[in-house]
Amino acid sequence: MKRFRFGWYGDGGLGETMIQAVLSGRKSATCSPAYDPEDADLKAGDELQLVDKHGRERGRLVVVAVELRPYSKLDDALARCEGVTLAELREKLSFANGRDIRGDEEMRVVYFRVTRS
């Protein structure tokens, strides 16, 4: 089973906030540049361990869908699944790997649901 990690040392509590949003149902998707190898092999039906920055399992998830879309096509529906506003989502994703994301760059969106908390 693949580990789906939220948080890193020095994140100021962001990882824990995201884990709580996932477990409460406020966050049911995550988005990153499509070239990021971290989630490249995920597909609908995959079961995931939700783990924190210490490697502790906090719950279980199942991937509902995976889609690719350009950064310019991020929308309010996706932002709601991410648990943020569209402006916050665009701000969060606008810079990756030391450079600005272009509007035509593909983003990978992974939708999931909690199966066990």
Secondary structure by P-SEA (a helix, b strand, c coil): ccccccccccccaaaaaaaaaaaacccccccccccccccccccccbbbbbccccccccbbbbbccccccccccccaaaaaaacccaaaaaaaacccccccccccbbbbbbbbbbccc
